[in-house]
Amino acid sequence: MRKLSRNLEKEDGLDTVLEVPLPDYMFSKTGCGGAAIRWRNMLHVMRADKLDDRSKSVCSRNNDQFMFLLKLVGSALIPFQVQLDHAITLPVTDGCIMASSAKYIVQQYLAASGGQAALNSINSMYAVGQLHMAMSDIQQSGNQMNSKRTCEDGGFVLWQKNPDLWFLELVVSDCKVSAGSNGTVAWSHSSTNSNASKGPPRPLRRFFQGLDPRSTANLFLNAVCIGEKKIKDEGCFILKLDTSKDTLKTQSTANTEVVHHTIWGYFSQRSGLLIQFEDSKLVRLKSAKDGDSIFWETSMESTLNDYRNVEGINIAHCGRTSATIYRYGKNIDYRAKLEETWRIEEIDFNISGLSMDCFLPPADANKGNEHGEWDSRAL
């Protein structure tokens, strides 16, 4: 992956460091002309807060849903605030047999991931990855159905300092999405809008795709074991976690209601590691015009592969995430599917120099309007 670009203003100047390292083959797709023109086009996307009319034609006019789905899936959040304490323990004998079994499975996962001592020694993380996204957009009206498929390549960089402080930059084709949490509020930002989540700060879903075992263990401490399932010939225990009504209420707004958000984790019976991570979310958008509602249902499934030991901790280095989005109500039938194949190219722990300034939200983040982009498209 490329981390540097040559200086286009001064031939003898120092190379420019890219904010998000990108796969080499992306630059062969960045417009026509020579290498210098392709570099300028890519750097314009990396630097700009607002895209010009040419770039907007890619992200909005010709493929209006791509940025929306990229933001919805690429920077998805988990509804639970991760604990900050260092003791990842609960008595295994507490609760019913399903809850006790889940706690035992989590303890095995901790041991397989490197052990509690190794996980507690981590106070920050940095990861760089590349990805390939394929989107199928299906719109149905009456007996007519229109379908199109878009495939794009990109990269991302992810910073974390304790679970509540994190920052993500994601670039796919000519579209850029940023998201983060400063410990008080989680937010997301793109060339089209900025908004902040309702309720307490929440972790990025991407952390639970094999990048943060400690947060994953904390997440499933209060889960229940609902059975077993084979994932690609690998026997797995299934842990399930439902979001409480009180938590859902804090994440709802005057115009939106989070109806449910459920999480499943599939842990290998052989290795103890997390093999698959799933979640399903249903949001109801209330119309101020006629009282009717529109529903958005999002289901995401991530399979994790290629676990490698990094400083004593097992980290998944590649995987695939499949997301399906259904929109219905008001005689609307819209479906989309987005598949992301990702690979971690570089990861490191205990990064020096990460200050609070690294996690500040943009000035135009609209607090309490997490579903603002949904509202503008759906109502």
SULNOR-V384355 format. One record per pair of residues at least 12 apart in sequence whose C-alpha atoms are under 8 Angstrom apart, sorted by the first residue. I is the first residue (numbers start at 1). J is the second residue. D is the distance in Angstrom with one decimal. If there is no record, write none. Layout:
i = (I | I)
j = (J | J)
d = (D | D)
//
This chain:
i = (1 | 1 | 1 | 1 | 1 | 1 | 2 | 2 | 2 | 2 | 2 | 3 | 3 | 3 | 3 | 3 | 3 | 4 | 4 | 4 | 4 | 5 | 5 | 5 | 8 | 8 | 18 | 18 | 19 | 20 | 20 | 20 | 20 | 20 | 20 | 20 | 20 | 21 | 21 | 21 | 21 | 21 | 22 | 22 | 22 | 22 | 23 | 23 | 23 | 23 | 26 | 26 | 26 | 27 | 27 | 30 | 30 | 42 | 45 | 45 | 45 | 46 | 46 | 49 | 49 | 50 | 50 | 51 | 55 | 58 | 59 | 59 | 66 | 67 | 68 | 69 | 70 | 71 | 71 | 71 | 73 | 74 | 75 | 75 | 75 | 75 | 75 | 75 | 75 | 75 | 76 | 76 | 76 | 77 | 77 | 77 | 77 | 78 | 78 | 78 | 78 | 79 | 79 | 79 | 79 | 79 | 79 | 80 | 80 | 80 | 80 | 80 | 81 | 81 | 81 | 81 | 81 | 82 | 82 | 82 | 82 | 82 | 82 | 82 | 83 | 83 | 83 | 84 | 84 | 86 | 88 | 88 | 88 | 88 | 90 | 90 | 91 | 92 | 98 | 98 | 98 | 99 | 99 | 99 | 99 | 100 | 101 | 101 | 102 | 102 | 102 | 102 | 102 | 102 | 102 | 103 | 103 | 103 | 103 | 105 | 105 | 105 | 106 | 106 | 106 | 107 | 108 | 109 | 109 | 109 | 109 | 109 | 110 | 110 | 110 | 112 | 112 | 112 | 112 | 113 | 113 | 113 | 113 | 113 | 114 | 114 | 114 | 115 | 118 | 118 | 119 | 119 | 119 | 120 | 122 | 122 | 123 | 123 | 123 | 123 | 124 | 124 | 124 | 124 | 124 | 124 | 124 | 125 | 125 | 125 | 125 | 125 | 125 | 125 | 125 | 125 | 126 | 126 | 126 | 126 | 126 | 126 | 126 | 126 | 127 | 127 | 127 | 127 | 127 | 127 | 127 | 127 | 128 | 128 | 128 | 128 | 128 | 128 | 128 | 128 | 129 | 129 | 129 | 129 | 129 | 129 | 129 | 129 | 130 | 130 | 130 | 130 | 130 | 130 | 130 | 130 | 131 | 131 | 131 | 131 | 131 | 131 | 131 | 131 | 132 | 132 | 132 | 132 | 132 | 132 | 132 | 133 | 133 | 133 | 133 | 133 | 133 | 133 | 134 | 134 | 134 | 134 | 134 | 134 | 134 | 135 | 135 | 135 | 135 | 135 | 135 | 135 | 136 | 136 | 136 | 136 | 136 | 136 | 137 | 137 | 137 | 137 | 138 | 138 | 138 | 139 | 139 | 139 | 140 | 140 | 140 | 141 | 141 | 141 | 152 | 152 | 153 | 153 | 154 | 154 | 154 | 154 | 155 | 155 | 155 | 156 | 156 | 156 | 156 | 157 | 157 | 161 | 163 | 163 | 164 | 164 | 164 | 164 | 164 | 164 | 164 | 165 | 165 | 165 | 165 | 165 | 166 | 166 | 166 | 166 | 166 | 167 | 167 | 167 | 167 | 167 | 168 | 175 | 176 | 176 | 177 | 177 | 177 | 178 | 180 | 180 | 180 | 181 | 181 | 181 | 181 | 181 | 181 | 182 | 182 | 182 | 182 | 182 | 183 | 184 | 184 | 185 | 185 | 185 | 185 | 185 | 185 | 186 | 186 | 186 | 187 | 187 | 187 | 188 | 189 | 189 | 193 | 194 | 194 | 194 | 194 | 195 | 195 | 195 | 195 | 195 | 195 | 195 | 195 | 196 | 196 | 196 | 196 | 196 | 196 | 197 | 197 | 197 | 197 | 197 | 198 | 198 | 198 | 198 | 198 | 198 | 198 | 198 | 199 | 199 | 199 | 208 | 209 | 209 | 209 | 209 | 209 | 209 | 210 | 210 | 210 | 210 | 210 | 211 | 211 | 212 | 213 | 220 | 220 | 220 | 220 | 222 | 223 | 223 | 223 | 223 | 224 | 224 | 224 | 225 | 225 | 225 | 225 | 226 | 226 | 226 | 227 | 229 | 231 | 231 | 234 | 234 | 234 | 235 | 235 | 235 | 236 | 236 | 236 | 236 | 236 | 237 | 237 | 237 | 237 | 238 | 238 | 238 | 238 | 239 | 239 | 239 | 239 | 240 | 240 | 240 | 240 | 241 | 241 | 241 | 242 | 242 | 242 | 242 | 243 | 243 | 243 | 248 | 248 | 253 | 253 | 255 | 255 | 255 | 256 | 256 | 256 | 256 | 256 | 257 | 257 | 257 | 257 | 258 | 258 | 258 | 258 | 259 | 259 | 259 | 259 | 260 | 260 | 260 | 260 | 261 | 261 | 261 | 261 | 262 | 262 | 262 | 263 | 263 | 263 | 263 | 264 | 264 | 264 | 265 | 265 | 274 | 275 | 275 | 275 | 276 | 276 | 276 | 276 | 277 | 277 | 277 | 278 | 278 | 278 | 278 | 279 | 279 | 279 | 280 | 280 | 280 | 280 | 281 | 281 | 281 | 282 | 282 | 282 | 282 | 283 | 283 | 283 | 284 | 285 | 285 | 285 | 287 | 292 | 292 | 293 | 293 | 294 | 294 | 294 | 294 | 294 | 294 | 295 | 295 | 295 | 295 | 296 | 296 | 296 | 296 | 297 | 297 | 297 | 298 | 298 | 298 | 298 | 299 | 299 | 299 | 300 | 300 | 300 | 300 | 301 | 301 | 301 | 302 | 302 | 302 | 302 | 303 | 303 | 303 | 304 | 304 | 304 | 304 | 304 | 305 | 305 | 305 | 306 | 306 | 310 | 317 | 317 | 317 | 318 | 318 | 318 | 318 | 319 | 319 | 319 | 320 | 320 | 320 | 320 | 321 | 321 | 321 | 322 | 322 | 322 | 322 | 323 | 323 | 323 | 324 | 324 | 324 | 325)
j = (21 | 22 | 23 | 24 | 130 | 345 | 18 | 21 | 22 | 23 | 24 | 17 | 18 | 19 | 20 | 21 | 22 | 16 | 17 | 18 | 21 | 17 | 18 | 39 | 36 | 40 | 43 | 46 | 46 | 46 | 128 | 155 | 156 | 157 | 169 | 170 | 171 | 128 | 129 | 155 | 156 | 157 | 130 | 154 | 155 | 156 | 130 | 153 | 154 | 155 | 153 | 154 | 173 | 39 | 42 | 42 | 173 | 174 | 174 | 175 | 176 | 171 | 176 | 190 | 191 | 191 | 192 | 191 | 174 | 174 | 174 | 175 | 135 | 175 | 373 | 338 | 177 | 177 | 188 | 190 | 323 | 170 | 168 | 177 | 178 | 179 | 188 | 204 | 205 | 206 | 204 | 205 | 206 | 202 | 203 | 204 | 205 | 202 | 203 | 204 | 205 | 202 | 203 | 243 | 247 | 248 | 261 | 202 | 203 | 219 | 243 | 247 | 164 | 200 | 201 | 202 | 203 | 163 | 164 | 202 | 203 | 215 | 218 | 219 | 163 | 215 | 218 | 162 | 163 | 120 | 116 | 214 | 217 | 218 | 103 | 221 | 103 | 104 | 224 | 225 | 226 | 222 | 223 | 224 | 225 | 224 | 224 | 225 | 220 | 221 | 222 | 223 | 224 | 225 | 239 | 220 | 221 | 222 | 223 | 237 | 267 | 272 | 217 | 220 | 221 | 217 | 272 | 217 | 267 | 272 | 273 | 274 | 213 | 214 | 217 | 271 | 272 | 273 | 314 | 213 | 273 | 313 | 314 | 315 | 312 | 313 | 314 | 313 | 312 | 313 | 213 | 214 | 313 | 214 | 349 | 350 | 161 | 162 | 349 | 350 | 159 | 160 | 161 | 162 | 349 | 350 | 351 | 158 | 159 | 160 | 161 | 347 | 348 | 349 | 350 | 351 | 157 | 158 | 159 | 160 | 347 | 348 | 349 | 351 | 157 | 158 | 159 | 344 | 345 | 346 | 347 | 348 | 155 | 156 | 157 | 158 | 344 | 345 | 346 | 347 | 155 | 156 | 157 | 342 | 343 | 344 | 345 | 346 | 153 | 154 | 155 | 156 | 342 | 343 | 344 | 345 | 153 | 154 | 155 | 156 | 340 | 341 | 342 | 343 | 151 | 152 | 153 | 154 | 340 | 341 | 342 | 151 | 152 | 153 | 338 | 339 | 340 | 341 | 149 | 150 | 151 | 152 | 338 | 339 | 340 | 149 | 150 | 151 | 336 | 337 | 338 | 339 | 148 | 149 | 150 | 336 | 337 | 338 | 149 | 335 | 336 | 337 | 334 | 335 | 336 | 333 | 334 | 335 | 332 | 333 | 334 | 331 | 332 | 333 | 172 | 173 | 172 | 173 | 170 | 171 | 172 | 173 | 170 | 171 | 172 | 168 | 169 | 170 | 171 | 169 | 170 | 354 | 203 | 215 | 181 | 182 | 183 | 184 | 201 | 202 | 203 | 180 | 181 | 182 | 183 | 359 | 180 | 181 | 182 | 203 | 359 | 179 | 180 | 181 | 358 | 359 | 180 | 191 | 190 | 191 | 189 | 190 | 191 | 190 | 359 | 360 | 361 | 201 | 202 | 203 | 359 | 360 | 361 | 201 | 356 | 359 | 360 | 361 | 201 | 200 | 201 | 197 | 198 | 199 | 200 | 201 | 202 | 200 | 201 | 202 | 361 | 365 | 370 | 365 | 362 | 365 | 373 | 362 | 364 | 365 | 366 | 364 | 365 | 366 | 367 | 368 | 369 | 370 | 372 | 365 | 366 | 367 | 368 | 369 | 370 | 251 | 367 | 368 | 369 | 370 | 250 | 251 | 252 | 253 | 367 | 368 | 369 | 370 | 250 | 251 | 368 | 277 | 277 | 302 | 303 | 304 | 316 | 319 | 274 | 304 | 315 | 316 | 317 | 315 | 316 | 315 | 315 | 239 | 240 | 241 | 265 | 241 | 239 | 240 | 241 | 242 | 239 | 240 | 241 | 237 | 238 | 239 | 240 | 238 | 239 | 240 | 239 | 266 | 275 | 276 | 268 | 269 | 270 | 268 | 269 | 270 | 266 | 267 | 268 | 269 | 275 | 266 | 267 | 268 | 269 | 264 | 265 | 266 | 267 | 264 | 265 | 266 | 267 | 262 | 263 | 264 | 265 | 262 | 263 | 264 | 260 | 261 | 262 | 263 | 260 | 261 | 262 | 260 | 261 | 368 | 369 | 285 | 286 | 287 | 283 | 284 | 285 | 286 | 371 | 283 | 284 | 285 | 286 | 281 | 282 | 283 | 284 | 281 | 282 | 283 | 284 | 280 | 281 | 282 | 283 | 279 | 280 | 281 | 282 | 279 | 280 | 281 | 277 | 278 | 279 | 280 | 277 | 278 | 279 | 277 | 278 | 304 | 303 | 304 | 305 | 301 | 302 | 303 | 304 | 301 | 302 | 303 | 299 | 300 | 301 | 302 | 299 | 300 | 301 | 297 | 298 | 299 | 300 | 297 | 298 | 299 | 295 | 296 | 297 | 298 | 295 | 296 | 297 | 296 | 375 | 378 | 379 | 379 | 329 | 330 | 329 | 330 | 327 | 328 | 329 | 330 | 378 | 379 | 326 | 327 | 328 | 329 | 325 | 326 | 327 | 328 | 325 | 326 | 327 | 323 | 324 | 325 | 326 | 323 | 324 | 325 | 321 | 322 | 323 | 324 | 321 | 322 | 323 | 319 | 320 | 321 | 322 | 319 | 320 | 321 | 316 | 317 | 318 | 319 | 320 | 317 | 318 | 319 | 318 | 319 | 348 | 343 | 344 | 345 | 341 | 342 | 343 | 344 | 341 | 342 | 343 | 339 | 340 | 341 | 342 | 339 | 340 | 341 | 337 | 338 | 339 | 340 | 337 | 338 | 339 | 336 | 337 | 338 | 337)
d = (6.0 | 5.2 | 4.4 | 5.7 | 7.9 | 8.0 | 7.9 | 5.4 | 5.4 | 6.1 | 6.0 | 5.9 | 5.3 | 7.9 | 7.3 | 4.7 | 7.0 | 5.5 | 4.6 | 5.5 | 7.9 | 6.5 | 6.8 | 7.4 | 7.4 | 7.7 | 7.9 | 7.6 | 6.9 | 7.7 | 8.0 | 6.6 | 5.8 | 5.7 | 6.7 | 7.2 | 7.2 | 7.2 | 8.0 | 6.4 | 7.0 | 7.3 | 6.8 | 6.2 | 5.1 | 7.7 | 6.5 | 8.0 | 6.8 | 6.9 | 6.6 | 7.1 | 7.6 | 7.0 | 7.4 | 6.5 | 7.9 | 7.5 | 6.1 | 7.1 | 7.1 | 7.8 | 7.3 | 7.5 | 5.8 | 4.9 | 7.5 | 6.1 | 6.6 | 7.1 | 7.1 | 6.3 | 7.7 | 6.7 | 7.7 | 7.7 | 7.7 | 6.3 | 7.8 | 7.7 | 7.2 | 7.6 | 7.8 | 7.9 | 7.9 | 6.4 | 7.4 | 6.6 | 7.3 | 7.7 | 6.1 | 5.6 | 7.7 | 6.3 | 5.8 | 4.6 | 5.0 | 6.1 | 5.8 | 6.2 | 5.5 | 6.3 | 7.9 | 7.1 | 7.6 | 7.9 | 7.3 | 6.1 | 7.5 | 7.3 | 7.7 | 8.0 | 7.9 | 7.2 | 6.5 | 5.0 | 6.7 | 6.3 | 7.5 | 7.4 | 7.1 | 6.2 | 6.5 | 6.5 | 7.8 | 7.8 | 6.6 | 7.3 | 7.1 | 6.1 | 7.6 | 8.0 | 7.3 | 6.4 | 7.2 | 7.4 | 7.8 | 6.1 | 5.0 | 4.9 | 6.7 | 7.1 | 6.3 | 4.4 | 6.4 | 7.7 | 7.2 | 6.1 | 7.6 | 7.1 | 7.8 | 6.1 | 5.2 | 5.0 | 6.4 | 7.8 | 5.7 | 7.6 | 7.7 | 7.9 | 7.7 | 7.5 | 5.9 | 6.9 | 6.6 | 8.0 | 5.8 | 7.4 | 7.6 | 4.9 | 5.5 | 7.4 | 7.3 | 7.5 | 6.8 | 6.7 | 5.7 | 6.1 | 7.6 | 6.5 | 6.8 | 5.6 | 4.9 | 7.7 | 5.7 | 4.7 | 6.3 | 7.9 | 6.6 | 6.9 | 7.6 | 6.1 | 7.2 | 7.9 | 6.4 | 5.9 | 5.9 | 5.8 | 7.4 | 5.5 | 7.6 | 5.3 | 4.2 | 6.1 | 5.6 | 4.6 | 5.8 | 7.9 | 5.8 | 5.1 | 6.5 | 7.3 | 5.8 | 4.4 | 6.0 | 6.3 | 7.5 | 5.7 | 4.7 | 6.6 | 5.6 | 5.3 | 6.4 | 7.2 | 5.8 | 5.2 | 6.7 | 7.0 | 7.7 | 5.6 | 4.3 | 6.6 | 7.6 | 5.9 | 4.6 | 6.5 | 6.0 | 5.7 | 5.1 | 6.4 | 5.6 | 5.4 | 6.5 | 6.9 | 5.5 | 4.2 | 5.1 | 6.9 | 7.8 | 5.9 | 4.1 | 6.3 | 5.8 | 5.5 | 6.7 | 7.1 | 5.9 | 5.4 | 5.6 | 7.9 | 6.5 | 5.4 | 4.2 | 6.3 | 7.3 | 5.9 | 4.5 | 6.3 | 5.6 | 5.2 | 6.5 | 5.6 | 5.3 | 6.1 | 6.8 | 5.6 | 4.5 | 6.5 | 7.0 | 5.6 | 4.2 | 6.5 | 5.7 | 5.2 | 6.6 | 5.5 | 5.1 | 6.3 | 7.2 | 5.7 | 4.3 | 6.4 | 5.8 | 4.4 | 6.6 | 5.6 | 5.1 | 6.4 | 6.3 | 6.4 | 4.5 | 6.6 | 6.1 | 5.1 | 5.7 | 6.5 | 4.7 | 6.3 | 7.7 | 5.4 | 6.1 | 8.0 | 7.1 | 6.7 | 6.4 | 5.8 | 5.6 | 6.0 | 7.5 | 5.4 | 4.1 | 6.1 | 6.0 | 5.6 | 6.6 | 7.1 | 5.5 | 4.4 | 6.3 | 5.5 | 6.8 | 7.4 | 6.5 | 7.1 | 6.3 | 6.8 | 4.7 | 7.9 | 6.6 | 6.9 | 6.6 | 7.4 | 5.3 | 5.2 | 5.4 | 6.5 | 5.3 | 5.3 | 7.0 | 7.9 | 6.3 | 5.8 | 4.1 | 6.5 | 7.6 | 5.9 | 6.0 | 7.8 | 6.2 | 7.1 | 5.9 | 4.7 | 7.6 | 6.3 | 6.4 | 7.8 | 7.0 | 6.5 | 7.6 | 7.9 | 6.2 | 7.4 | 7.3 | 8.0 | 7.1 | 5.0 | 5.7 | 7.1 | 6.1 | 6.6 | 5.6 | 6.6 | 7.9 | 7.6 | 6.2 | 4.7 | 7.9 | 7.8 | 5.0 | 6.3 | 6.5 | 7.0 | 7.8 | 7.7 | 7.5 | 7.4 | 7.7 | 7.7 | 6.3 | 4.7 | 6.3 | 7.8 | 4.6 | 4.4 | 6.0 | 7.4 | 5.6 | 5.5 | 7.2 | 5.8 | 5.6 | 4.5 | 5.7 | 5.8 | 5.3 | 7.4 | 6.6 | 5.5 | 6.3 | 4.4 | 6.8 | 4.8 | 6.7 | 7.2 | 7.2 | 4.6 | 6.8 | 6.3 | 5.1 | 5.1 | 7.7 | 7.4 | 7.0 | 6.9 | 7.8 | 6.5 | 7.3 | 8.0 | 7.2 | 6.6 | 5.5 | 4.7 | 7.7 | 5.6 | 6.4 | 7.7 | 7.9 | 7.3 | 7.9 | 7.0 | 8.0 | 7.2 | 5.9 | 5.4 | 4.7 | 7.9 | 5.4 | 5.4 | 6.7 | 7.0 | 5.7 | 4.5 | 6.4 | 5.8 | 6.1 | 6.7 | 7.8 | 8.0 | 7.7 | 7.9 | 6.6 | 7.7 | 7.8 | 6.0 | 5.6 | 7.3 | 5.5 | 5.0 | 4.4 | 5.2 | 7.8 | 5.6 | 5.2 | 6.5 | 6.5 | 6.7 | 5.8 | 4.8 | 6.6 | 5.5 | 5.1 | 6.5 | 7.9 | 7.4 | 5.8 | 4.6 | 6.6 | 5.9 | 5.1 | 6.4 | 7.9 | 6.5 | 4.7 | 6.5 | 6.8 | 5.7 | 6.2 | 7.1 | 7.9 | 7.3 | 7.6 | 5.9 | 5.2 | 7.4 | 6.8 | 5.6 | 4.6 | 6.0 | 7.2 | 5.6 | 5.1 | 6.6 | 8.0 | 7.6 | 6.1 | 4.5 | 6.4 | 7.6 | 5.4 | 5.6 | 6.8 | 7.9 | 5.7 | 5.5 | 7.5 | 7.0 | 5.6 | 4.3 | 6.6 | 5.5 | 5.4 | 6.6 | 7.7 | 5.7 | 4.3 | 6.7 | 6.0 | 5.0 | 6.1 | 4.8 | 6.4 | 7.3 | 6.0 | 5.3 | 7.2 | 7.2 | 5.5 | 4.4 | 5.9 | 5.9 | 5.1 | 6.6 | 7.5 | 5.6 | 4.4 | 6.2 | 5.9 | 5.5 | 6.8 | 7.4 | 5.7 | 4.3 | 6.4 | 5.7 | 5.2 | 6.4 | 7.0 | 5.8 | 4.4 | 6.4 | 5.7 | 5.2 | 6.4 | 6.5 | 7.0 | 7.9 | 8.0 | 6.3 | 7.8 | 6.9 | 6.3 | 7.1 | 7.0 | 5.9 | 4.7 | 6.6 | 7.1 | 7.9 | 7.8 | 5.6 | 5.4 | 6.3 | 7.0 | 5.7 | 4.7 | 6.9 | 5.7 | 5.1 | 6.5 | 7.0 | 5.8 | 4.6 | 6.5 | 5.6 | 5.3 | 6.6 | 6.8 | 5.7 | 4.3 | 6.5 | 5.5 | 5.3 | 6.4 | 7.0 | 5.6 | 4.1 | 6.4 | 5.4 | 5.4 | 6.5 | 6.0 | 7.8 | 6.3 | 4.6 | 7.0 | 6.5 | 5.3 | 5.4 | 5.9 | 8.0 | 7.8 | 5.6 | 4.9 | 7.6 | 7.7 | 5.5 | 4.2 | 6.1 | 6.0 | 5.6 | 6.7 | 7.2 | 5.6 | 4.4 | 6.2 | 5.7 | 5.1 | 6.5 | 7.3 | 5.9 | 4.5 | 6.4 | 5.6 | 5.2 | 6.3 | 5.8 | 4.4 | 6.5 | 6.3)
//
